[in-house]
Amino acid sequence: MIQIHATQKLLAKLPAQTKLGPEDILTAPQSKLGSWHANLLTIQRRNCLLFVHDQTRLSVFIPALTKPDFAKITWFFGDALMNTLLKCGATPEQLDTAAAWLQPLAFVGGTDRSVLGTLNQLGQDIDHMLYVDSRSVAEMAGYALSASLAERPCHVKGQQDDVWPRDAFLELLDCLSAEVAPHAGQTDGQRPLSGSLSEPKADNVVTLDRFRK
């Protein structure tokens, strides 16, 4: 599983089967992709989700979700992460590695103040960017915006140097590439993902179906 530390307003929107109880947090297996934080943003009267990777501060923005979409949040996250990485210039090998470690999301309470600060700042930046560009959040995928945010340095508490999310996350994938992912890529109970993204679609967007056996 991929553990997501969610804000209270996001937890209130999520179906019960996506949440972990306090007794499950220490025993549940975790993906090598690490833990994330997530927040629910209301932009242009639409529900949007913003994820931030704890270690590298890579952000994944998912715009304009409807109520039924929250039950499929693992699929939406996987789609958004893979296409964000593609926009960030990830190699086919790095994309394969990310897909191999995709697993169902499990949401828990409790947030880290440093990561939450990054979440709040990025949320304000997204709102401002959409306003300045007069863009409709309901008509965008969010991949390019997430990739743009990944090019900005982020301060991480306890570290002297700023983190560059794009470079840091791709470096993490390089480190994971030699490891075999158990139960690789399972999302929402579906079969493992496999395959290569060396031939992306013409519009520079990939689909998780490329990885399914």
C-alpha positions as CSV (number, residue, x, y, z in Angstrom):
1,M,0.0,0.0,0.0
2,I,0.9,3.6,-0.3
3,Q,0.3,5.5,2.9
4,I,-1.3,8.9,2.5
5,H,-1.5,11.3,5.5
6,A,-4.7,13.2,4.8
7,T,-6.1,16.4,6.3
8,Q,-9.3,16.1,8.2
9,K,-11.4,17.7,5.5
10,L,-10.1,15.1,3.0
11,L,-10.7,12.2,5.3
12,A,-14.3,13.2,5.6
13,K,-14.8,12.8,1.8
14,L,-13.2,9.4,1.5
15,P,-15.0,6.0,1.6
16,A,-14.3,3.9,4.7
17,Q,-12.5,1.2,2.8
18,T,-9.7,3.6,1.8
19,K,-8.9,4.5,5.4
20,L,-6.5,2.9,7.9
21,G,-7.2,2.7,11.6
22,P,-4.5,3.5,14.2
23,E,-4.0,-0.2,14.9
24,D,-3.2,-0.9,11.2
25,I,-0.6,1.8,10.6
26,L,2.4,-0.1,12.0
27,T,1.5,-3.5,10.6
28,A,0.3,-2.7,7.0
29,P,3.0,-3.3,4.3
30,Q,4.2,-0.1,2.6
31,S,5.2,0.6,-1.0
32,K,8.8,1.7,-1.7
33,L,7.4,4.8,-3.2
34,G,7.1,6.1,0.3
35,S,4.5,8.1,2.2
36,W,2.6,11.1,1.0
37,H,0.4,13.9,2.3
38,A,-2.8,15.0,0.6
39,N,-5.3,17.8,1.0
40,L,-8.7,18.6,-0.5
41,L,-8.8,21.9,-2.4
42,T,-11.9,23.7,-3.5
43,I,-11.0,25.6,-6.7
44,Q,-13.7,27.2,-8.8
45,R,-16.3,25.3,-6.8
46,R,-14.7,22.0,-7.8
47,N,-13.1,19.3,-5.5
48,C,-9.4,18.9,-6.3
49,L,-6.8,16.8,-4.6
50,L,-3.2,17.8,-4.1
51,F,-0.6,15.1,-3.1
52,V,2.9,15.8,-1.9
53,H,5.6,13.1,-1.6
54,D,7.1,13.4,1.9
55,Q,10.7,12.7,1.0
56,T,11.1,14.6,-2.3
57,R,8.1,17.0,-2.2
58,L,7.0,16.0,-5.7
59,S,3.4,17.1,-6.1
60,V,0.5,15.4,-7.9
61,F,-2.5,17.5,-8.7
62,I,-5.9,15.9,-9.5
63,P,-8.5,18.4,-10.6
64,A,-12.3,18.4,-10.7
65,L,-13.2,15.1,-8.9
66,T,-16.8,14.1,-8.5
67,K,-18.2,12.2,-5.5
68,P,-18.0,8.8,-7.2
69,D,-14.4,9.5,-8.2
70,F,-13.3,9.2,-4.5
71,A,-14.0,5.5,-4.6
72,K,-11.5,5.2,-7.5
73,I,-8.9,7.4,-6.0
74,T,-6.1,4.8,-6.4
75,W,-6.6,4.8,-10.1
76,F,-6.8,8.6,-10.4
77,F,-3.5,8.9,-8.3
78,G,-1.7,6.3,-10.5
79,D,-2.8,8.0,-13.7
80,A,-1.8,11.4,-12.4
81,L,1.6,10.3,-11.0
82,M,2.6,8.4,-14.2
83,N,1.6,11.3,-16.5
84,T,3.3,13.9,-14.2
85,L,6.5,11.8,-14.4
86,L,6.2,11.7,-18.2
87,K,5.9,15.5,-18.3
88,C,8.9,15.6,-16.0
89,G,11.0,13.8,-18.6
90,A,11.2,10.4,-16.9
91,T,12.8,7.7,-18.9
92,P,10.9,4.5,-19.8
93,E,12.9,2.6,-17.2
94,Q,11.9,5.2,-14.5
95,L,8.3,5.0,-15.6
96,D,8.4,1.2,-15.4
97,T,9.8,1.4,-11.9
98,A,7.1,3.8,-10.7
99,A,4.4,1.6,-12.2
100,A,5.9,-1.5,-10.5
101,W,5.6,0.0,-7.1
102,L,2.1,1.5,-7.5
103,Q,-0.2,0.0,-4.9
104,P,-3.6,0.8,-3.4
105,L,-3.7,4.0,-1.4
106,A,-4.4,3.9,2.3
107,F,-5.3,7.1,4.0
108,V,-4.5,8.0,7.6
109,G,-4.8,11.0,9.8
110,G,-1.9,12.9,11.3
111,T,0.2,15.3,9.3
112,D,3.7,16.6,9.5
113,R,3.9,20.3,9.9
114,S,6.8,20.7,7.4
115,V,5.0,18.7,4.6
116,L,1.7,20.4,5.4
117,G,3.4,23.7,4.9
118,T,4.5,22.6,1.4
119,L,1.0,21.4,0.7
120,N,-0.5,24.8,1.7
121,Q,2.0,26.8,-0.3
122,L,1.5,24.7,-3.4
123,G,-2.2,24.9,-3.1
124,Q,-2.0,28.7,-3.0
125,D,0.3,28.7,-6.0
126,I,-2.1,26.5,-8.0
127,D,-5.0,28.8,-7.2
128,H,-3.0,31.8,-8.3
129,M,-1.7,30.3,-11.5
130,L,-5.2,29.3,-12.6
131,Y,-6.5,32.8,-11.8
132,V,-3.7,34.6,-13.7
133,D,-4.1,32.3,-16.7
134,S,-7.9,32.4,-16.6
135,R,-7.9,28.6,-16.9
136,S,-10.9,26.4,-16.0
137,V,-9.9,23.7,-13.6
138,A,-12.7,21.5,-14.9
139,E,-11.1,21.4,-18.4
140,M,-7.6,20.4,-17.4
141,A,-5.8,17.2,-16.6
142,G,-3.3,18.7,-14.2
143,Y,-0.3,16.8,-15.4
144,A,1.6,19.7,-16.9
145,L,0.8,21.9,-13.8
146,S,2.2,19.2,-11.5
147,A,5.3,18.9,-13.6
148,S,5.8,22.7,-13.4
149,L,5.5,22.7,-9.7
150,A,8.2,19.9,-9.6
151,E,10.7,22.4,-11.0
152,R,10.5,24.6,-7.9
153,P,12.9,24.2,-4.9
154,C,11.2,23.2,-1.6
155,H,12.6,23.6,1.9
156,V,12.5,20.5,4.0
157,K,12.8,20.8,7.7
158,G,16.1,19.5,9.0
159,Q,17.9,19.7,5.7
160,Q,20.3,22.5,4.9
161,D,19.8,22.5,1.1
162,D,16.5,22.9,-0.7
163,V,15.0,19.9,-2.5
164,W,14.3,19.9,-6.2
165,P,11.2,17.6,-6.4
166,R,11.7,16.5,-10.0
167,D,15.3,15.5,-9.6
168,A,14.9,14.0,-6.2
169,F,12.0,11.7,-7.2
170,L,13.6,10.6,-10.4
171,E,16.7,9.8,-8.4
172,L,14.5,7.7,-6.0
173,L,13.2,5.8,-8.9
174,D,16.7,5.1,-10.1
175,C,17.5,3.7,-6.7
176,L,14.4,1.4,-6.8
177,S,15.0,0.2,-10.3
178,A,17.1,-2.8,-9.2
179,E,14.6,-4.0,-6.6
180,V,11.7,-6.3,-7.4
181,A,8.3,-5.0,-6.3
182,P,6.2,-7.7,-4.6
183,H,2.6,-7.4,-5.7
184,A,3.8,-4.8,-8.2
185,G,1.5,-2.2,-9.4
186,Q,-1.8,-3.5,-8.0
187,T,-4.4,-0.8,-8.1
188,D,-8.0,-1.2,-6.7
189,G,-7.7,-5.0,-6.7
190,Q,-6.7,-5.2,-10.4
191,R,-3.9,-7.3,-11.7
192,P,-0.3,-6.2,-11.5
193,L,0.9,-3.6,-14.0
194,S,3.7,-4.4,-16.5
195,G,5.1,-3.2,-19.7
196,S,7.0,-0.2,-21.2
197,L,6.0,3.4,-21.9
198,S,8.7,3.9,-24.5
199,E,6.0,4.8,-27.1
200,P,3.7,7.4,-25.4
201,K,0.5,8.4,-27.0
202,A,0.6,11.2,-29.6
203,D,-0.7,13.8,-27.1
204,N,2.1,12.9,-24.7
205,V,-0.2,11.2,-22.2
206,V,0.1,7.6,-21.0
207,T,-2.5,5.3,-19.7
208,L,-2.2,2.6,-17.0
209,D,-3.7,0.1,-19.4
210,R,-0.3,-0.1,-21.1
211,F,1.0,-1.8,-17.9
212,R,-1.8,-4.3,-17.4
213,K,-1.3,-7.9,-18.4
